[in-house]
Amino acid sequence: MQGQEAVRDRQAAQQQAAQPPSHSADVSAAPKTFTGVITKSGDKIVLTDPLTKTSYQLDDQRRAQEMLNKNVKVTGVLDPSTGTIRVSAIEPQ
């Protein structure tokens, strides 16, 4: 039986290695700085980059609310699969 378990473990490891990295690997990336204006989009508060017209959802809605309609610098990690920044800091610019 131990031989069969070893084969299954090896097969599982090979399958896992063959799969593309999950998005959780992207989320653990180093924090980056994003600049723009905090605005409302529907019921969400987002960071909008006026140059690229790109909007990013912010995971810390309470802290973002305090900076509504202000130019800010947001430090955090972007989850590209959701377009959400995991905020570590928001500062006025």
PDB file of N, CA, C and O in Angstrom:
ATOM      1  N   MET A   1       0.800  -1.196   0.000  1.00  0.00           N
ATOM      2  CA  MET A   1       0.000   0.000   0.000  1.00  0.00           C
ATOM      3  C   MET A   1       0.843   1.261   0.000  1.00  0.00           C
ATOM      4  O   MET A   1       0.481   2.253  -0.633  1.00  0.00           O
ATOM      5  N   GLN A   2       1.948   1.233   0.694  1.00  0.00           N
ATOM      6  CA  GLN A   2       2.774   2.424   0.753  1.00  0.00           C
ATOM      7  C   GLN A   2       3.266   2.800  -0.635  1.00  0.00           C
ATOM      8  O   GLN A   2       3.413   3.983  -0.939  1.00  0.00           O
ATOM      9  N   GLY A   3       3.521   1.816  -1.472  1.00  0.00           N
ATOM     10  CA  GLY A   3       3.969   2.095  -2.834  1.00  0.00           C
ATOM     11  C   GLY A   3       2.905   2.828  -3.632  1.00  0.00           C
ATOM     12  O   GLY A   3       3.221   3.750  -4.383  1.00  0.00           O
ATOM     13  N   GLN A   4       1.638   2.429  -3.479  1.00  0.00           N
ATOM     14  CA  GLN A   4       0.544   3.101  -4.180  1.00  0.00           C
ATOM     15  C   GLN A   4       0.380   4.534  -3.697  1.00  0.00           C
ATOM     16  O   GLN A   4       0.127   5.433  -4.499  1.00  0.00           O
ATOM     17  N   GLU A   5       0.524   4.758  -2.384  1.00  0.00           N
ATOM     18  CA  GLU A   5       0.415   6.111  -1.840  1.00  0.00           C
ATOM     19  C   GLU A   5       1.530   6.994  -2.378  1.00  0.00           C
ATOM     20  O   GLU A   5       1.298   8.161  -2.692  1.00  0.00           O
ATOM     21  N   ALA A   6       2.727   6.455  -2.485  1.00  0.00           N
ATOM     22  CA  ALA A   6       3.859   7.223  -3.006  1.00  0.00           C
ATOM     23  C   ALA A   6       3.616   7.597  -4.460  1.00  0.00           C
ATOM     24  O   ALA A   6       3.934   8.710  -4.877  1.00  0.00           O
ATOM     25  N   VAL A   7       3.053   6.670  -5.237  1.00  0.00           N
ATOM     26  CA  VAL A   7       2.751   6.948  -6.645  1.00  0.00           C
ATOM     27  C   VAL A   7       1.701   8.044  -6.741  1.00  0.00           C
ATOM     28  O   VAL A   7       1.836   8.959  -7.553  1.00  0.00           O
ATOM     29  N   ARG A   8       0.635   7.962  -5.904  1.00  0.00           N
ATOM     30  CA  ARG A   8      -0.407   8.988  -5.920  1.00  0.00           C
ATOM     31  C   ARG A   8       0.153  10.349  -5.514  1.00  0.00           C
ATOM     32  O   ARG A   8      -0.175  11.366  -6.126  1.00  0.00           O
ATOM     33  N   ASP A   9       0.996  10.369  -4.484  1.00  0.00           N
ATOM     34  CA  ASP A   9       1.606  11.627  -4.052  1.00  0.00           C
ATOM     35  C   ASP A   9       2.463  12.228  -5.153  1.00  0.00           C
ATOM     36  O   ASP A   9       2.436  13.437  -5.383  1.00  0.00           O
ATOM     37  N   ARG A  10       3.222  11.381  -5.829  1.00  0.00           N
ATOM     38  CA  ARG A  10       4.084  11.857  -6.914  1.00  0.00           C
ATOM     39  C   ARG A  10       3.234  12.392  -8.067  1.00  0.00           C
ATOM     40  O   ARG A  10       3.557  13.430  -8.644  1.00  0.00           O
ATOM     41  N   GLN A  11       2.138  11.682  -8.409  1.00  0.00           N
ATOM     42  CA  GLN A  11       1.250  12.136  -9.480  1.00  0.00           C
ATOM     43  C   GLN A  11       0.599  13.471  -9.108  1.00  0.00           C
ATOM     44  O   GLN A  11       0.492  14.362  -9.950  1.00  0.00           O
ATOM     45  N   ALA A  12       0.169  13.612  -7.864  1.00  0.00           N
ATOM     46  CA  ALA A  12      -0.448  14.861  -7.424  1.00  0.00           C
ATOM     47  C   ALA A  12       0.557  16.000  -7.506  1.00  0.00           C
ATOM     48  O   ALA A  12       0.211  17.102  -7.933  1.00  0.00           O
ATOM     49  N   ALA A  13       1.786  15.749  -7.105  1.00  0.00           N
ATOM     50  CA  ALA A  13       2.826  16.782  -7.163  1.00  0.00           C
ATOM     51  C   ALA A  13       3.104  17.181  -8.608  1.00  0.00           C
ATOM     52  O   ALA A  13       3.295  18.362  -8.899  1.00  0.00           O
ATOM     53  N   GLN A  14       3.126  16.206  -9.513  1.00  0.00           N
ATOM     54  CA  GLN A  14       3.371  16.514 -10.930  1.00  0.00           C
ATOM     55  C   GLN A  14       2.222  17.332 -11.512  1.00  0.00           C
ATOM     56  O   GLN A  14       2.451  18.276 -12.269  1.00  0.00           O
ATOM     57  N   GLN A  15       0.985  16.972 -11.159  1.00  0.00           N
ATOM     58  CA  GLN A  15      -0.166  17.727 -11.658  1.00  0.00           C
ATOM     59  C   GLN A  15      -0.146  19.151 -11.137  1.00  0.00           C
ATOM     60  O   GLN A  15      -0.441  20.092 -11.875  1.00  0.00           O
ATOM     61  N   GLN A  16       0.203  19.313  -9.865  1.00  0.00           N
ATOM     62  CA  GLN A  16       0.247  20.642  -9.273  1.00  0.00           C
ATOM     63  C   GLN A  16       1.342  21.476  -9.927  1.00  0.00           C
ATOM     64  O   GLN A  16       1.148  22.669 -10.162  1.00  0.00           O
ATOM     65  N   ALA A  17       2.487  20.870 -10.225  1.00  0.00           N
ATOM     66  CA  ALA A  17       3.589  21.594 -10.860  1.00  0.00           C
ATOM     67  C   ALA A  17       3.228  21.993 -12.290  1.00  0.00           C
ATOM     68  O   ALA A  17       3.710  23.009 -12.791  1.00  0.00           O
ATOM     69  N   ALA A  18       2.383  21.200 -12.946  1.00  0.00           N
ATOM     70  CA  ALA A  18       2.018  21.483 -14.336  1.00  0.00           C
ATOM     71  C   ALA A  18       0.978  22.590 -14.444  1.00  0.00           C
ATOM     72  O   ALA A  18       0.813  23.178 -15.512  1.00  0.00           O
ATOM     73  N   GLN A  19       0.269  22.884 -13.345  1.00  0.00           N
ATOM     74  CA  GLN A  19      -0.760  23.919 -13.377  1.00  0.00           C
ATOM     75  C   GLN A  19      -0.121  25.297 -13.301  1.00  0.00           C
ATOM     76  O   GLN A  19       0.907  25.470 -12.646  1.00  0.00           O
ATOM     77  N   PRO A  20      -0.726  26.285 -13.972  1.00  0.00           N
ATOM     78  CA  PRO A  20      -0.202  27.647 -13.856  1.00  0.00           C
ATOM     79  C   PRO A  20      -0.339  28.130 -12.424  1.00  0.00           C
ATOM     80  O   PRO A  20      -1.204  27.647 -11.692  1.00  0.00           O
ATOM     81  N   PRO A  21       0.498  29.076 -12.009  1.00  0.00           N
ATOM     82  CA  PRO A  21       0.398  29.578 -10.634  1.00  0.00           C
ATOM     83  C   PRO A  21      -0.974  30.182 -10.372  1.00  0.00           C
ATOM     84  O   PRO A  21      -1.573  30.788 -11.261  1.00  0.00           O
ATOM     85  N   SER A  22      -1.460  30.019  -9.173  1.00  0.00           N
ATOM     86  CA  SER A  22      -2.769  30.563  -8.826  1.00  0.00           C
ATOM     87  C   SER A  22      -2.663  32.060  -8.602  1.00  0.00           C
ATOM     88  O   SER A  22      -1.571  32.614  -8.480  1.00  0.00           O
ATOM     89  N   HIS A  23      -3.827  32.705  -8.549  1.00  0.00           N
ATOM     90  CA  HIS A  23      -3.846  34.153  -8.342  1.00  0.00           C
ATOM     91  C   HIS A  23      -3.346  34.527  -6.958  1.00  0.00           C
ATOM     92  O   HIS A  23      -2.925  35.662  -6.734  1.00  0.00           O
ATOM     93  N   SER A  24      -3.389  33.591  -6.036  1.00  0.00           N
ATOM     94  CA  SER A  24      -2.897  33.910  -4.699  1.00  0.00           C
ATOM     95  C   SER A  24      -1.413  34.230  -4.742  1.00  0.00           C
ATOM     96  O   SER A  24      -0.916  34.964  -3.887  1.00  0.00           O
ATOM     97  N   ALA A  25      -0.695  33.690  -5.728  1.00  0.00           N
ATOM     98  CA  ALA A  25       0.722  34.030  -5.867  1.00  0.00           C
ATOM     99  C   ALA A  25       0.860  35.503  -6.245  1.00  0.00           C
ATOM    100  O   ALA A  25       1.792  36.174  -5.800  1.00  0.00           O
ATOM    101  N   ASP A  26      -0.074  36.015  -7.074  1.00  0.00           N
ATOM    102  CA  ASP A  26      -0.033  37.419  -7.467  1.00  0.00           C
ATOM    103  C   ASP A  26      -0.318  38.328  -6.278  1.00  0.00           C
ATOM    104  O   ASP A  26       0.275  39.399  -6.151  1.00  0.00           O
ATOM    105  N   VAL A  27      -1.225  37.898  -5.410  1.00  0.00           N
ATOM    106  CA  VAL A  27      -1.629  38.724  -4.282  1.00  0.00           C
ATOM    107  C   VAL A  27      -0.476  38.884  -3.295  1.00  0.00           C
ATOM    108  O   VAL A  27      -0.409  39.881  -2.577  1.00  0.00           O
ATOM    109  N   SER A  28       0.429  37.910  -3.254  1.00  0.00           N
ATOM    110  CA  SER A  28       1.547  38.000  -2.316  1.00  0.00           C
ATOM    111  C   SER A  28       2.694  38.828  -2.883  1.00  0.00           C
ATOM    112  O   SER A  28       3.777  38.866  -2.299  1.00  0.00           O
ATOM    113  N   ALA A  29       2.470  39.481  -3.998  1.00  0.00           N
ATOM    114  CA  ALA A  29       3.504  40.310  -4.615  1.00  0.00           C
ATOM    115  C   ALA A  29       3.823  41.512  -3.731  1.00  0.00           C
ATOM    116  O   ALA A  29       3.102  41.821  -2.783  1.00  0.00           O
ATOM    117  N   ALA A  30       4.917  42.175  -4.068  1.00  0.00           N
ATOM    118  CA  ALA A  30       5.335  43.352  -3.304  1.00  0.00           C
ATOM    119  C   ALA A  30       4.341  44.496  -3.506  1.00  0.00           C
ATOM    120  O   ALA A  30       3.779  44.642  -4.592  1.00  0.00           O
ATOM    121  N   PRO A  31       4.121  45.304  -2.474  1.00  0.00           N
ATOM    122  CA  PRO A  31       3.223  46.453  -2.602  1.00  0.00           C
ATOM    123  C   PRO A  31       3.720  47.438  -3.656  1.00  0.00           C
ATOM    124  O   PRO A  31       4.924  47.591  -3.861  1.00  0.00           O
ATOM    125  N   LYS A  32       2.784  48.099  -4.315  1.00  0.00           N
ATOM    126  CA  LYS A  32       3.093  49.113  -5.321  1.00  0.00           C
ATOM    127  C   LYS A  32       2.333  50.381  -4.962  1.00  0.00           C
ATOM    128  O   LYS A  32       1.433  50.366  -4.122  1.00  0.00           O
ATOM    129  N   THR A  33       2.707  51.472  -5.607  1.00  0.00           N
ATOM    130  CA  THR A  33       2.052  52.753  -5.375  1.00  0.00           C
ATOM    131  C   THR A  33       1.169  53.088  -6.566  1.00  0.00           C
ATOM    132  O   THR A  33       1.597  52.987  -7.716  1.00  0.00           O
ATOM    133  N   PHE A  34      -0.062  53.487  -6.284  1.00  0.00           N
ATOM    134  CA  PHE A  34      -1.034  53.895  -7.292  1.00  0.00           C
ATOM    135  C   PHE A  34      -1.472  55.311  -6.947  1.00  0.00           C
ATOM    136  O   PHE A  34      -1.655  55.632  -5.772  1.00  0.00           O
ATOM    137  N   THR A  35      -1.641  56.157  -7.948  1.00  0.00           N
ATOM    138  CA  THR A  35      -2.096  57.519  -7.694  1.00  0.00           C
ATOM    139  C   THR A  35      -3.371  57.786  -8.474  1.00  0.00           C
ATOM    140  O   THR A  35      -3.602  57.207  -9.536  1.00  0.00           O
ATOM    141  N   GLY A  36      -4.193  58.672  -7.929  1.00  0.00           N
ATOM    142  CA  GLY A  36      -5.431  59.022  -8.603  1.00  0.00           C
ATOM    143  C   GLY A  36      -6.372  59.709  -7.639  1.00  0.00           C
ATOM    144  O   GLY A  36      -5.956  60.267  -6.624  1.00  0.00           O
ATOM    145  N   VAL A  37      -7.657  59.656  -7.978  1.00  0.00           N
ATOM    146  CA  VAL A  37      -8.705  60.305  -7.193  1.00  0.00           C
ATOM    147  C   VAL A  37      -9.629  59.225  -6.647  1.00  0.00           C
ATOM    148  O   VAL A  37     -10.033  58.314  -7.370  1.00  0.00           O
ATOM    149  N   ILE A  38      -9.960  59.336  -5.362  1.00  0.00           N
ATOM    150  CA  ILE A  38     -10.932  58.421  -4.754  1.00  0.00           C
ATOM    151  C   ILE A  38     -12.322  58.898  -5.151  1.00  0.00           C
ATOM    152  O   ILE A  38     -12.697  60.036  -4.869  1.00  0.00           O
ATOM    153  N   THR A  39     -13.084  58.028  -5.804  1.00  0.00           N
ATOM    154  CA  THR A  39     -14.436  58.377  -6.259  1.00  0.00           C
ATOM    155  C   THR A  39     -15.395  57.238  -5.932  1.00  0.00           C
ATOM    156  O   THR A  39     -14.981  56.151  -5.529  1.00  0.00           O
ATOM    157  N   LYS A  40     -16.682  57.512  -6.115  1.00  0.00           N
ATOM    158  CA  LYS A  40     -17.694  56.473  -5.961  1.00  0.00           C
ATOM    159  C   LYS A  40     -18.050  55.913  -7.331  1.00  0.00           C
ATOM    160  O   LYS A  40     -18.186  56.651  -8.307  1.00  0.00           O
ATOM    161  N   SER A  41     -18.195  54.603  -7.379  1.00  0.00           N
ATOM    162  CA  SER A  41     -18.669  53.932  -8.583  1.00  0.00           C
ATOM    163  C   SER A  41     -19.777  52.997  -8.139  1.00  0.00           C
ATOM    164  O   SER A  41     -19.518  51.904  -7.637  1.00  0.00           O
ATOM    165  N   GLY A  42     -21.009  53.434  -8.326  1.00  0.00           N
ATOM    166  CA  GLY A  42     -22.138  52.680  -7.780  1.00  0.00           C
ATOM    167  C   GLY A  42     -22.092  52.744  -6.270  1.00  0.00           C
ATOM    168  O   GLY A  42     -22.063  53.829  -5.689  1.00  0.00           O
ATOM    169  N   ASP A  43     -22.086  51.576  -5.626  1.00  0.00           N
ATOM    170  CA  ASP A  43     -22.025  51.554  -4.161  1.00  0.00           C
ATOM    171  C   ASP A  43     -20.609  51.305  -3.649  1.00  0.00           C
ATOM    172  O   ASP A  43     -20.410  51.136  -2.446  1.00  0.00           O
ATOM    173  N   LYS A  44     -19.625  51.279  -4.545  1.00  0.00           N
ATOM    174  CA  LYS A  44     -18.227  51.038  -4.172  1.00  0.00           C
ATOM    175  C   LYS A  44     -17.411  52.321  -4.276  1.00  0.00           C
ATOM    176  O   LYS A  44     -17.696  53.197  -5.092  1.00  0.00           O
ATOM    177  N   ILE A  45     -16.403  52.407  -3.438  1.00  0.00           N
ATOM    178  CA  ILE A  45     -15.447  53.505  -3.518  1.00  0.00           C
ATOM    179  C   ILE A  45     -14.212  52.960  -4.222  1.00  0.00           C
ATOM    180  O   ILE A  45     -13.686  51.912  -3.847  1.00  0.00           O
ATOM    181  N   VAL A  46     -13.754  53.675  -5.243  1.00  0.00           N
ATOM    182  CA  VAL A  46     -12.663  53.198  -6.081  1.00  0.00           C
ATOM    183  C   VAL A  46     -11.587  54.267  -6.223  1.00  0.00           C
ATOM    184  O   VAL A  46     -11.817  55.448  -5.960  1.00  0.00           O
ATOM    185  N   LEU A  47     -10.423  53.827  -6.641  1.00  0.00           N
ATOM    186  CA  LEU A  47      -9.352  54.743  -7.018  1.00  0.00           C
ATOM    187  C   LEU A  47      -9.385  54.850  -8.532  1.00  0.00           C
ATOM    188  O   LEU A  47      -9.296  53.839  -9.228  1.00  0.00           O
ATOM    189  N   THR A  48      -9.512  56.073  -9.050  1.00  0.00           N
ATOM    190  CA  THR A  48      -9.548  56.288 -10.489  1.00  0.00           C
ATOM    191  C   THR A  48      -8.298  57.036 -10.916  1.00  0.00           C
ATOM    192  O   THR A  48      -8.000  58.115 -10.403  1.00  0.00           O
ATOM    193  N   ASP A  49      -7.570  56.452 -11.861  1.00  0.00           N
ATOM    194  CA  ASP A  49      -6.384  57.089 -12.431  1.00  0.00           C
ATOM    195  C   ASP A  49      -6.866  57.942 -13.595  1.00  0.00           C
ATOM    196  O   ASP A  49      -7.295  57.395 -14.611  1.00  0.00           O
ATOM    197  N   PRO A  50      -6.808  59.292 -13.477  1.00  0.00           N
ATOM    198  CA  PRO A  50      -7.354  60.146 -14.530  1.00  0.00           C
ATOM    199  C   PRO A  50      -6.572  60.063 -15.846  1.00  0.00           C
ATOM    200  O   PRO A  50      -7.128  60.348 -16.907  1.00  0.00           O
ATOM    201  N   LEU A  51      -5.309  59.682 -15.794  1.00  0.00           N
ATOM    202  CA  LEU A  51      -4.509  59.584 -17.026  1.00  0.00           C
ATOM    203  C   LEU A  51      -4.887  58.368 -17.860  1.00  0.00           C
ATOM    204  O   LEU A  51      -5.040  58.462 -19.078  1.00  0.00           O
ATOM    205  N   THR A  52      -5.036  57.224 -17.195  1.00  0.00           N
ATOM    206  CA  THR A  52      -5.341  55.988 -17.929  1.00  0.00           C
ATOM    207  C   THR A  52      -6.828  55.662 -17.932  1.00  0.00           C
ATOM    208  O   THR A  52      -7.261  54.732 -18.613  1.00  0.00           O
ATOM    209  N   LYS A  53      -7.615  56.428 -17.167  1.00  0.00           N
ATOM    210  CA  LYS A  53      -9.063  56.183 -17.015  1.00  0.00           C
ATOM    211  C   LYS A  53      -9.333  54.787 -16.438  1.00  0.00           C
ATOM    212  O   LYS A  53     -10.372  54.189 -16.716  1.00  0.00           O
ATOM    213  N   THR A  54      -8.403  54.277 -15.644  1.00  0.00           N
ATOM    214  CA  THR A  54      -8.540  52.969 -15.009  1.00  0.00           C
ATOM    215  C   THR A  54      -9.043  53.153 -13.591  1.00  0.00           C
ATOM    216  O   THR A  54      -8.581  54.039 -12.871  1.00  0.00           O
ATOM    217  N   SER A  55      -9.994  52.312 -13.186  1.00  0.00           N
ATOM    218  CA  SER A  55     -10.494  52.335 -11.818  1.00  0.00           C
ATOM    219  C   SER A  55     -10.131  51.033 -11.126  1.00  0.00           C
ATOM    220  O   SER A  55     -10.209  49.958 -11.720  1.00  0.00           O
ATOM    221  N   TYR A  56      -9.737  51.139  -9.869  1.00  0.00           N
ATOM    222  CA  TYR A  56      -9.385  49.987  -9.061  1.00  0.00           C
ATOM    223  C   TYR A  56     -10.286  49.958  -7.838  1.00  0.00           C
ATOM    224  O   TYR A  56     -10.473  50.981  -7.180  1.00  0.00           O
ATOM    225  N   GLN A  57     -10.844  48.797  -7.530  1.00  0.00           N
ATOM    226  CA  GLN A  57     -11.599  48.658  -6.290  1.00  0.00           C
ATOM    227  C   GLN A  57     -10.598  48.653  -5.141  1.00  0.00           C
ATOM    228  O   GLN A  57      -9.451  48.236  -5.303  1.00  0.00           O
ATOM    229  N   LEU A  58     -11.038  49.115  -3.995  1.00  0.00           N
ATOM    230  CA  LEU A  58     -10.180  49.162  -2.814  1.00  0.00           C
ATOM    231  C   LEU A  58     -10.772  48.267  -1.731  1.00  0.00           C
ATOM    232  O   LEU A  58     -11.968  48.342  -1.449  1.00  0.00           O
ATOM    233  N   ASP A  59      -9.952  47.429  -1.132  1.00  0.00           N
ATOM    234  CA  ASP A  59     -10.487  46.503  -0.138  1.00  0.00           C
ATOM    235  C   ASP A  59     -10.805  47.181   1.187  1.00  0.00           C
ATOM    236  O   ASP A  59     -11.584  46.645   1.974  1.00  0.00           O
ATOM    237  N   ASP A  60     -10.221  48.346   1.453  1.00  0.00           N
ATOM    238  CA  ASP A  60     -10.493  49.073   2.695  1.00  0.00           C
ATOM    239  C   ASP A  60     -11.422  50.256   2.380  1.00  0.00           C
ATOM    240  O   ASP A  60     -10.967  51.388   2.217  1.00  0.00           O
ATOM    241  N   GLN A  61     -12.714  49.975   2.298  1.00  0.00           N
ATOM    242  CA  GLN A  61     -13.694  50.984   1.922  1.00  0.00           C
ATOM    243  C   GLN A  61     -13.813  52.082   2.982  1.00  0.00           C
ATOM    244  O   GLN A  61     -14.054  53.241   2.643  1.00  0.00           O
ATOM    245  N   ARG A  62     -13.649  51.733   4.247  1.00  0.00           N
ATOM    246  CA  ARG A  62     -13.779  52.722   5.331  1.00  0.00           C
ATOM    247  C   ARG A  62     -12.677  53.770   5.235  1.00  0.00           C
ATOM    248  O   ARG A  62     -12.950  54.968   5.320  1.00  0.00           O
ATOM    249  N   ARG A  63     -11.447  53.330   5.060  1.00  0.00           N
ATOM    250  CA  ARG A  63     -10.335  54.286   4.965  1.00  0.00           C
ATOM    251  C   ARG A  63     -10.455  55.110   3.680  1.00  0.00           C
ATOM    252  O   ARG A  63     -10.143  56.301   3.674  1.00  0.00           O
ATOM    253  N   ALA A  64     -10.902  54.485   2.604  1.00  0.00           N
ATOM    254  CA  ALA A  64     -11.062  55.195   1.338  1.00  0.00           C
ATOM    255  C   ALA A  64     -12.149  56.265   1.442  1.00  0.00           C
ATOM    256  O   ALA A  64     -12.021  57.336   0.850  1.00  0.00           O
ATOM    257  N   GLN A  65     -13.215  55.982   2.191  1.00  0.00           N
ATOM    258  CA  GLN A  65     -14.322  56.934   2.367  1.00  0.00           C
ATOM    259  C   GLN A  65     -13.815  58.267   2.910  1.00  0.00           C
ATOM    260  O   GLN A  65     -14.316  59.330   2.543  1.00  0.00           O
ATOM    261  N   GLU A  66     -12.815  58.196   3.788  1.00  0.00           N
ATOM    262  CA  GLU A  66     -12.265  59.407   4.396  1.00  0.00           C
ATOM    263  C   GLU A  66     -11.551  60.293   3.375  1.00  0.00           C
ATOM    264  O   GLU A  66     -11.338  61.479   3.628  1.00  0.00           O
ATOM    265  N   MET A  67     -11.182  59.728   2.229  1.00  0.00           N
ATOM    266  CA  MET A  67     -10.431  60.465   1.211  1.00  0.00           C
ATOM    267  C   MET A  67     -11.276  60.720  -0.050  1.00  0.00           C
ATOM    268  O   MET A  67     -10.733  61.057  -1.102  1.00  0.00           O
ATOM    269  N   LEU A  68     -12.584  60.560   0.058  1.00  0.00           N
ATOM    270  CA  LEU A  68     -13.477  60.703  -1.090  1.00  0.00           C
ATOM    271  C   LEU A  68     -13.262  62.036  -1.802  1.00  0.00           C
ATOM    272  O   LEU A  68     -13.219  63.087  -1.164  1.00  0.00           O
ATOM    273  N   ASN A  69     -13.126  61.987  -3.122  1.00  0.00           N
ATOM    274  CA  ASN A  69     -12.937  63.140  -4.010  1.00  0.00           C
ATOM    275  C   ASN A  69     -11.603  63.857  -3.814  1.00  0.00           C
ATOM    276  O   ASN A  69     -11.479  65.033  -4.159  1.00  0.00           O
ATOM    277  N   LYS A  70     -10.617  63.171  -3.271  1.00  0.00           N
ATOM    278  CA  LYS A  70      -9.294  63.761  -3.084  1.00  0.00           C
ATOM    279  C   LYS A  70      -8.262  63.030  -3.932  1.00  0.00           C
ATOM    280  O   LYS A  70      -8.399  61.841  -4.218  1.00  0.00           O
ATOM    281  N   ASN A  71      -7.221  63.770  -4.330  1.00  0.00           N
ATOM    282  CA  ASN A  71      -6.074  63.149  -4.998  1.00  0.00           C
ATOM    283  C   ASN A  71      -5.263  62.428  -3.937  1.00  0.00           C
ATOM    284  O   ASN A  71      -4.924  63.006  -2.905  1.00  0.00           O
ATOM    285  N   VAL A  72      -4.951  61.158  -4.195  1.00  0.00           N
ATOM    286  CA  VAL A  72      -4.268  60.346  -3.196  1.00  0.00           C
ATOM    287  C   VAL A  72      -3.173  59.488  -3.818  1.00  0.00           C
ATOM    288  O   VAL A  72      -3.078  59.313  -5.033  1.00  0.00           O
ATOM    289  N   LYS A  73      -2.360  58.968  -2.918  1.00  0.00           N
ATOM    290  CA  LYS A  73      -1.385  57.935  -3.263  1.00  0.00           C
ATOM    291  C   LYS A  73      -1.778  56.718  -2.438  1.00  0.00           C
ATOM    292  O   LYS A  73      -1.813  56.784  -1.209  1.00  0.00           O
ATOM    293  N   VAL A  74      -2.076  55.601  -3.113  1.00  0.00           N
ATOM    294  CA  VAL A  74      -2.462  54.367  -2.433  1.00  0.00           C
ATOM    295  C   VAL A  74      -1.312  53.380  -2.569  1.00  0.00           C
ATOM    296  O   VAL A  74      -0.805  53.141  -3.665  1.00  0.00           O
ATOM    297  N   THR A  75      -0.914  52.819  -1.450  1.00  0.00           N
ATOM    298  CA  THR A  75       0.095  51.769  -1.455  1.00  0.00           C
ATOM    299  C   THR A  75      -0.611  50.464  -1.146  1.00  0.00           C
ATOM    300  O   THR A  75      -1.383  50.372  -0.191  1.00  0.00           O
ATOM    301  N   GLY A  76      -0.339  49.452  -1.963  1.00  0.00           N
ATOM    302  CA  GLY A  76      -0.972  48.159  -1.753  1.00  0.00           C
ATOM    303  C   GLY A  76      -0.608  47.184  -2.839  1.00  0.00           C
ATOM    304  O   GLY A  76       0.213  47.472  -3.710  1.00  0.00           O
ATOM    305  N   VAL A  77      -1.228  46.032  -2.778  1.00  0.00           N
ATOM    306  CA  VAL A  77      -0.977  44.958  -3.737  1.00  0.00           C
ATOM    307  C   VAL A  77      -2.222  44.786  -4.601  1.00  0.00           C
ATOM    308  O   VAL A  77      -3.326  44.601  -4.090  1.00  0.00           O
ATOM    309  N   LEU A  78      -2.028  44.850  -5.912  1.00  0.00           N
ATOM    310  CA  LEU A  78      -3.132  44.688  -6.865  1.00  0.00           C
ATOM    311  C   LEU A  78      -3.369  43.214  -7.142  1.00  0.00           C
ATOM    312  O   LEU A  78      -2.448  42.478  -7.497  1.00  0.00           O
ATOM    313  N   ASP A  79      -4.612  42.794  -6.978  1.00  0.00           N
ATOM    314  CA  ASP A  79      -5.022  41.451  -7.391  1.00  0.00           C
ATOM    315  C   ASP A  79      -5.555  41.586  -8.810  1.00  0.00           C
ATOM    316  O   ASP A  79      -6.677  42.056  -9.003  1.00  0.00           O
ATOM    317  N   PRO A  80      -4.769  41.181  -9.813  1.00  0.00           N
ATOM    318  CA  PRO A  80      -5.178  41.401 -11.200  1.00  0.00           C
ATOM    319  C   PRO A  80      -6.431  40.629 -11.607  1.00  0.00           C
ATOM    320  O   PRO A  80      -7.096  41.001 -12.575  1.00  0.00           O
ATOM    321  N   SER A  81      -6.758  39.567 -10.886  1.00  0.00           N
ATOM    322  CA  SER A  81      -7.947  38.791 -11.250  1.00  0.00           C
ATOM    323  C   SER A  81      -9.234  39.518 -10.890  1.00  0.00           C
ATOM    324  O   SER A  81     -10.275  39.270 -11.498  1.00  0.00           O
ATOM    325  N   THR A  82      -9.173  40.419  -9.901  1.00  0.00           N
ATOM    326  CA  THR A  82     -10.378  41.135  -9.471  1.00  0.00           C
ATOM    327  C   THR A  82     -10.286  42.641  -9.676  1.00  0.00           C
ATOM    328  O   THR A  82     -11.298  43.338  -9.611  1.00  0.00           O
ATOM    329  N   GLY A  83      -9.065  43.155  -9.926  1.00  0.00           N
ATOM    330  CA  GLY A  83      -8.888  44.599 -10.054  1.00  0.00           C
ATOM    331  C   GLY A  83      -8.981  45.314  -8.718  1.00  0.00           C
ATOM    332  O   GLY A  83      -9.251  46.514  -8.668  1.00  0.00           O
ATOM    333  N   THR A  84      -8.757  44.578  -7.631  1.00  0.00           N
ATOM    334  CA  THR A  84      -8.848  45.138  -6.294  1.00  0.00           C
ATOM    335  C   THR A  84      -7.456  45.349  -5.715  1.00  0.00           C
ATOM    336  O   THR A  84      -6.587  44.482  -5.809  1.00  0.00           O
ATOM    337  N   ILE A  85      -7.262  46.522  -5.113  1.00  0.00           N
ATOM    338  CA  ILE A  85      -6.013  46.796  -4.417  1.00  0.00           C
ATOM    339  C   ILE A  85      -6.215  46.459  -2.949  1.00  0.00           C
ATOM    340  O   ILE A  85      -7.146  46.951  -2.311  1.00  0.00           O
ATOM    341  N   ARG A  86      -5.333  45.612  -2.415  1.00  0.00           N
ATOM    342  CA  ARG A  86      -5.316  45.318  -0.984  1.00  0.00           C
ATOM    343  C   ARG A  86      -4.518  46.443  -0.330  1.00  0.00           C
ATOM    344  O   ARG A  86      -3.287  46.431  -0.341  1.00  0.00           O
ATOM    345  N   VAL A  87      -5.219  47.398   0.231  1.00  0.00           N
ATOM    346  CA  VAL A  87      -4.648  48.659   0.690  1.00  0.00           C
ATOM    347  C   VAL A  87      -3.813  48.474   1.953  1.00  0.00           C
ATOM    348  O   VAL A  87      -4.251  47.860   2.926  1.00  0.00           O
ATOM    349  N   SER A  88      -2.591  49.026   1.911  1.00  0.00           N
ATOM    350  CA  SER A  88      -1.789  49.094   3.136  1.00  0.00           C
ATOM    351  C   SER A  88      -1.682  50.543   3.618  1.00  0.00           C
ATOM    352  O   SER A  88      -1.464  50.783   4.805  1.00  0.00           O
ATOM    353  N   ALA A  89      -1.835  51.518   2.698  1.00  0.00           N
ATOM    354  CA  ALA A  89      -1.806  52.936   3.092  1.00  0.00           C
ATOM    355  C   ALA A  89      -2.506  53.793   2.037  1.00  0.00           C
ATOM    356  O   ALA A  89      -2.449  53.506   0.842  1.00  0.00           O
ATOM    357  N   ILE A  90      -3.167  54.847   2.509  1.00  0.00           N
ATOM    358  CA  ILE A  90      -3.740  55.879   1.636  1.00  0.00           C
ATOM    359  C   ILE A  90      -3.284  57.219   2.181  1.00  0.00           C
ATOM    360  O   ILE A  90      -3.508  57.534   3.349  1.00  0.00           O
ATOM    361  N   GLU A  91      -2.637  58.011   1.322  1.00  0.00           N
ATOM    362  CA  GLU A  91      -2.144  59.320   1.749  1.00  0.00           C
ATOM    363  C   GLU A  91      -2.610  60.389   0.779  1.00  0.00           C
ATOM    364  O   GLU A  91      -2.672  60.145  -0.426  1.00  0.00           O
ATOM    365  N   PRO A  92      -2.941  61.582   1.289  1.00  0.00           N
ATOM    366  CA  PRO A  92      -3.281  62.693   0.369  1.00  0.00           C
ATOM    367  C   PRO A  92      -2.059  63.057  -0.454  1.00  0.00           C
ATOM    368  O   PRO A  92      -0.920  62.892  -0.016  1.00  0.00           O
ATOM    369  N   GLN A  93      -2.314  63.547  -1.633  1.00  0.00           N
ATOM    370  CA  GLN A  93      -1.211  63.913  -2.518  1.00  0.00           C
ATOM    371  C   GLN A  93      -1.168  65.393  -2.747  1.00  0.00           C
ATOM    372  O   GLN A  93      -0.300  65.880  -3.471  1.00  0.00           O
TER     373      GLN A  93
END
